[in-house]
C-alpha cells in the first residue's frame, strides 16, 4: 500500500490551529482500504462531487475507485501522529503508516498504531450513514431536476449479478453470464456511423440467467430520459465495486442477503448520496437510481482490475432517435477513426438558423 506513491514514512506537514481538506482516493486495483489518523477525527464533507452531511469519523472505509473529502483540524498537542492505511476484508492485512507532522512538533510518533475495524457490519453502517447535505449548494429540495429522486416513477428495473468461470480453459468473469470481449472498433464510433456487425443491442440480459458464462461484446439497450433502478447482486465472498461512466447515481439501499421487491421498503428516498462508484458487500445487494439523461455509449464495469479486464463489464447504450445537439454533440473533427470506422467522416456543424434545435 502506498500513500501518494510512497510507502511507510510519507509525511503531511500541518500548522497548529488550521483546518485542512484531505482528498482520499483508493486508486488500487483490488482491495478496499481503511484510512485513519491517530487522535484526529475526520469530518466527511464530500463524496465524488456530492456535499454530504458533515459526520465525524475516526476511520473511513474507501473501496476501490472511490473518493472522499474530509476536514481535519490541527487541534491536538504538538507532536507527530500516525496516518494509517490498511487493507480491509483480506486474509493477510496489508498496512502502511505515514506521519502527520505539526510544524511545532515536540517529538516523533509514539504509541500503538490505531487499529482498523474488522466487522463487515461496521462498514455497512458507515456506508448507510453517508448522506447528501440537502442544505448545501443551493435551495433544495428543488422543484426541478432529479433531487426528488424518491418521487420519480421508476421505468425499468435492471438486476446485475457477477460470476466467474472458464471459457476455452481460461479464467473469465461475467455480468448476467455475459463476459465482455472488445471489438476492433470503438463502440461509440460503430453506433455513430451505424456500422453493422460490431455489436448487437440487447446482447446482455437485464436479469441474471444463472447459466454458464459466454463471450460477447455486451451492450444493453436503454432509453434516453428513462429513470432506472439498478440492483447489483454479489453472490461471491469478496467486496466488489462498480463504476458507471457518464453518470452519477443515487445509492438508495444496500443489505445482506438476496434482493426482492420487498427490499424497496428500506430504501432511502430522501437524502441518499449521489456518486459514480459504489460497493457491493459479500453475499449482499446494493440498489441505485439513475436518470438516463446523457445520450451515448457508457461503460458499466467492475473496478477490480482483474475482473474488469477479464470480462466483468458491459456498455449501456442510452438511445434517442433525435439528432438534436441538445441531446448529444457531434463527434469532434479530430477524433481518431479506427477499426471499421476508418474512411468515415465526421460532420462539421453549419451555422445555426432561427428556430434551430441544436442547443
C-alpha positions in Angstrom: 0.0 0.0 0.0 1.3 3.4 -1.0 0.4 6.9 0.1 0.9 9.3 -2.8 3.4 6.9 -4.3 5.4 6.4 -1.1 5.4 3.6 1.5 5.7 4.0 5.2 7.2 7.3 6.2 5.2 9.6 3.9 4.8 13.0 5.7 2.0 15.6 5.8 3.1 18.9 7.3 0.4 21.0 9.1 0.2 24.2 11.1 -1.4 24.1 14.6 -4.9 25.5 14.7 -5.5 25.3 11.0 -8.1 23.1 9.2 -7.2 21.0 6.2 -9.2 19.3 3.5 -7.8 15.9 2.5 -9.0 14.2 -0.7 -8.8 10.4 -0.1 -8.9 8.2 -3.2 -8.5 4.5 -3.5 -6.7 4.1 -6.8 -5.7 0.5 -6.2 -6.7 -2.5 -8.3 -8.2 -4.9 -5.9 -8.6 -4.2 -2.1 -10.8 -2.0 0.0 -8.8 0.3 2.3 -9.3 1.8 5.7 -7.9 5.3 6.3 -7.3 6.8 9.8 -5.2 9.4 11.6 -4.1 8.9 15.1 -6.1 11.0 17.7 -7.8 13.0 14.9 -11.4 13.0 13.9 -12.2 13.3 10.2 -15.3 15.3 9.2 -16.7 13.9 5.9 -17.8 16.8 3.6 -17.8 15.4 0.1 -18.2 12.1 -1.9 -17.4 12.2 -5.6 -18.9 15.6 -6.2 -21.7 15.5 -3.6 -21.7 17.6 -0.4 -22.5 15.3 2.5 -23.9 15.7 6.0 -20.7 16.6 7.9 -20.3 13.5 10.0 -17.1 12.9 12.0 -15.4 9.5 11.6 -12.4 8.0 13.4 -11.7 5.9 10.3 -13.1 5.6 6.8 -13.5 2.6 4.5 -12.6 3.6 1.0 -13.4 0.9 -1.6 -11.7 0.5 -5.0 -12.3 3.5 -7.2 -14.0 5.7 -4.6 -13.1 9.2 -3.4 -13.9 11.2 -0.3 -13.1 14.6 1.1 -12.6 15.1 4.8 -11.7 18.0 7.1 -9.1 17.6 9.8 -8.2 20.3 12.4 -4.8 20.5 13.9 -6.1 20.8 17.4 -4.0 18.2 19.2 -0.8 18.5 21.3 2.1 19.4 19.2 3.8 16.2 18.1 3.7 13.7 15.2 0.8 11.3 14.6 0.4 8.2 12.6 -1.5 8.3 9.2 -2.5 4.7 8.7 -3.9 2.9 5.6 -4.7 -0.8 5.8 -6.5 -3.4 3.7 -10.0 -4.5 4.6 -11.6 -7.9 4.2 -8.3 -9.6 3.3 -6.8 -12.8 4.9 -3.5 -11.0 5.4 -3.8 -7.4 6.5 -1.6 -5.0 4.5 -0.6 -1.8 6.2 1.4 1.4 5.7 1.9 4.3 8.1 2.7 7.9 7.2 3.2 10.8 9.6 1.1 13.8 10.3 3.7 16.4 11.4 2.9 19.5 13.3 5.2 22.4 12.5 6.0 22.9 16.2 6.2 19.2 16.9 7.8 18.3 20.2 8.5 14.7 19.3 8.2 11.8 16.9 5.2 9.5 16.5 4.6 7.3 19.5 2.2 4.8 20.9 0.5 1.9 19.1 -0.7 2.3 15.6 -4.5 2.9 15.7 -6.4 -0.3 14.8 -9.0 -0.5 12.0 -12.4 -2.0 12.4 -12.7 -5.6 11.4 -16.5 -6.2 11.2 -18.4 -6.2 7.9 -21.4 -4.7 9.7 -19.3 -1.7 10.7 -18.6 -0.9 7.1 -22.3 -1.4 6.2 -23.4 1.0 8.9 -20.8 3.6 7.9 -21.9 3.4 4.2 -25.5 4.0 5.1 -24.6 6.9 7.4 -23.2 8.8 4.4 -26.0 11.1 3.2 -26.4 14.1 1.0 -26.4 17.5 2.7 -29.7 19.0 1.4 -28.9 22.4 2.9 -25.7 22.8 0.8 -25.1 24.1 -2.7 -28.4 25.6 -3.4 -32.1 25.9 -2.4 -33.2 22.3 -2.1 -35.4 20.4 -2.2 -35.6 21.9 -5.7 -38.9 21.7 -7.6 -37.0 20.8 -10.7 -34.4 18.2 -11.6 -33.8 14.8 -10.0 -33.3 15.9 -6.4 -36.8 14.5 -5.8 -35.5 11.1 -7.0 -37.7 9.3 -4.4 -40.8 10.6 -6.1 -39.9 9.8 -9.7 -41.5 6.8 -11.2 -39.1 4.0 -12.0 -39.5 3.0 -15.6 -37.2 -0.1 -15.6 -35.5 -2.4 -13.1 -32.2 -3.9 -14.1 -30.6 -6.6 -11.9 -26.9 -7.4 -12.4 -25.0 -10.3 -10.9 -21.3 -11.1 -11.4 -19.9 -14.6 -11.8 -16.7 -16.4 -12.5 -16.0 -19.3 -14.9 -13.9 -20.6 -17.7 -14.1 -20.0 -21.5 -11.9 -22.2 -23.6 -10.0 -23.3 -20.4 -9.2 -19.7 -19.4 -10.4 -17.7 -16.4 -13.2 -15.2 -17.2 -15.7 -13.1 -15.3 -19.1 -12.1 -16.4 -22.2 -9.9 -15.8 -25.5 -11.8 -16.1 -23.4 -14.6 -17.6 -22.1 -12.3 -20.4 -18.3 -12.0 -20.4 -17.3 -8.9 -22.3 -14.9 -9.2 -25.3 -13.7 -6.0 -27.0 -14.1 -5.5 -30.8 -11.8 -4.0 -33.4 -13.9 -0.8 -33.5 -14.8 1.5 -30.6 -18.5 1.0 -29.8 -19.3 4.7 -29.9 -17.9 5.0 -33.4 -19.8 1.9 -34.5 -23.0 3.4 -33.1 -22.5 6.9 -34.5 -21.7 5.6 -38.0 -24.2 2.8 -37.8 -21.6 0.2 -38.7 -23.2 -3.3 -38.8 -21.7 -6.4 -37.2 -19.7 -4.7 -34.4 -22.2 -5.3 -31.6 -25.9 -6.1 -31.0 -28.1 -4.0 -28.7 -29.6 -6.3 -26.2 -26.7 -8.8 -26.3 -26.7 -8.9 -22.4 -29.9 -9.6 -20.5 -31.1 -7.2 -17.8 -31.7 -10.0 -15.3 -29.3 -12.8 -14.0 -29.6 -16.0 -16.1 -27.8 -18.4 -13.6 -26.3 -20.1 -16.6 -22.8 -20.7 -17.9 -20.8 -17.7 -18.9 -20.3 -16.9 -22.6 -18.2 -14.5 -24.7 -19.9 -11.5 -26.2 -19.4 -7.8 -26.9 -22.2 -7.0 -24.5 -24.3 -3.9 -25.0 -27.6 -3.2 -23.1 -30.2 -1.1 -24.8 -31.7 1.7 -22.6 -33.9 4.7 -23.4 -32.9 8.3 -23.1 -34.6 10.1 -20.1 -35.6 6.8 -18.5 -35.4 6.6 -14.7 -33.9 3.3 -13.9 -33.4 1.2 -10.8 -30.2 -1.0 -11.0 -29.7 -3.7 -8.4 -26.2 -5.1 -8.1 -26.2 -8.6 -6.6 -23.0 -10.1 -5.2 -23.2 -13.8 -4.8 -19.5 -14.1 -4.1 -17.3 -13.8 -0.9 -15.5 -10.6 -1.8 -16.3 -6.9 -1.8 -17.0 -5.6 -5.3 -17.2 -2.1 -6.6 -19.0 -0.9 -9.7 -18.5 2.3 -11.7 -20.8 3.9 -14.4 -19.2 6.3 -16.9 -21.1 9.5 -17.8 -23.4 9.5 -14.7 -23.8 10.0 -11.0 -26.5 7.9 -9.3 -28.3 7.7 -6.0 -27.3 4.9 -3.7 -30.7 4.1 -2.3 -30.1 0.8 -0.4 -27.7 -2.0 0.5 -28.1 -5.0 2.7 -27.0 -8.6 3.3 -28.9 -11.4 1.6 -30.9 -11.5 -1.6 -32.8 -8.6 -3.0 -36.5 -8.8 -3.6 -39.3 -6.3 -4.3 -39.8 -6.0 -0.5 -36.3 -4.7 -0.2 -37.6 -1.3 -1.5 -39.2 -0.8 1.9 -35.7 0.1 3.3 -34.7 2.4 0.5 -33.5 5.9 1.4 -35.7 8.0 -0.8 -34.9 11.4 0.7 -31.1 12.1 1.1 -29.2 9.2 -0.5 -25.7 10.2 -1.6 -25.1 10.7 -5.3 -21.9 9.2 -6.6 -20.4 7.3 -9.6 -18.8 4.3 -7.8 -20.5 2.0 -5.3 -19.5 -1.0 -3.3 -21.4 -4.3 -3.0 -20.6 -6.3 0.1 -20.2 -10.1 0.0 -23.5 -12.1 -0.3 -25.3 -8.8 -0.4 -27.0 -6.4 -2.8 -26.8 -2.6 -3.5 -29.5 -0.7 -5.3 -29.2 2.6 -7.2 -31.5 5.0 -9.0 -30.1 6.7 -12.1 -31.7 9.2 -14.5 -30.5 8.4 -18.0 -30.2 12.0 -19.2 -26.9 11.6 -21.1 -27.1 10.1 -24.6 -24.2 7.8 -25.5 -22.5 4.5 -25.1 -21.5 4.2 -21.4 -19.3 1.7 -19.8 -20.6 0.0 -16.6 -17.7 -2.0 -15.0 -16.2 -3.7 -12.1 -13.4 -1.5 -10.5 -11.5 -4.7 -9.6 -9.0 -4.6 -12.4 -8.6 -8.4 -12.9 -12.4 -8.8 -13.2 -12.9 -5.8 -15.4 -10.1 -6.9 -17.8 -11.4 -10.5 -18.0 -15.0 -9.6 -18.8 -16.9 -8.1 -15.9 -18.2 -5.1 -17.7 -20.6 -4.0 -20.5 -21.9 -0.9 -22.2 -25.2 0.8 -21.8 -26.5 2.3 -25.0 -28.6 5.3 -23.9 -30.5 5.9 -27.1 -32.8 8.5 -28.6 -33.9 8.8 -32.3 -33.4 12.6 -32.0 -30.3 14.0 -33.7 -30.6 17.4 -31.9 -27.4 18.9 -30.5 -29.5 19.5 -27.3 -29.2 15.8 -26.7 -25.7 14.9 -27.9 -22.8 16.8 -29.5 -21.2 15.7 -32.7 -18.0 13.6 -32.7 -15.1 16.0 -32.8 -13.4 16.6 -36.2 -10.1 15.4 -34.7 -11.5 12.1 -33.4 -9.4 9.1 -34.4 -11.5 6.9 -36.7 -10.1 3.4 -36.3 -11.2 -0.1 -36.9 -14.2 -0.4 -39.2 -14.8 3.4 -38.8 -11.7 4.1 -40.9 -12.7 6.0 -44.0 -15.8 7.6 -42.4 -16.0 11.3 -41.9 -17.2 13.4 -39.0 -19.7 16.1 -39.6 -18.9 19.8 -39.3 -22.0 21.7 -37.9 -23.2 24.5 -40.1 -24.3 27.9 -38.8 -27.4 28.0 -36.6 -30.5 29.2 -38.1 -33.6 30.7 -36.4 -35.5 28.0 -34.7 -32.7 25.6 -34.8 -32.9 22.8 -32.2 -29.2 22.2 -31.8 -29.0 23.7 -28.3 
